[in-house]
């Protein structure tokens, strides 16, 4: 597989713009369990790339990439986004720094890729960054899932209480 620096930069910027547009749109609509769970589930199909020998990397590299994504790169996303109840719906609230964090994470991945492309094949670099991104997104979405469950459980408790008091 052949890659040029210009093509890589253009594809990276287009991908970043797509992610930013998706996040803006996502922030304007109510969150649902489906919206939280589907991105990591859909992304998990990407693990099929490892059926092709060219994409395979040592297990420890894959585990390391996943851990770096989940433990290091997910933190900025966790710190700059949260779920809040607004009336009868749950909305994603992002700090002003959220989009800056996404842009910085994309830049880190882009410049790190330039280094890794020198020591790994293009396919292996893509595979490791996929695993890294999956770890980051899985941890972030798991956090959102549990926050969503807490908010929906609180809503159930507040709607059930008046009925209990009325019966008593």
URZIHU-V282017 format. One line per field, one symbol per residue. phi: phi as a letter, one per 30 degrees, with the letter a starting at -180 (. if undefined). Layout:
phi: ???
This chain:
phi: .cbceddddddddddddddddddddddccddbedddddedddddddddedddedcdbeedddddddddddccddeedddcbacbdbicbccdccdddedddddddddedddddeddddcbdeddddddddddddddddddddddedddddddddddddddeedddddd
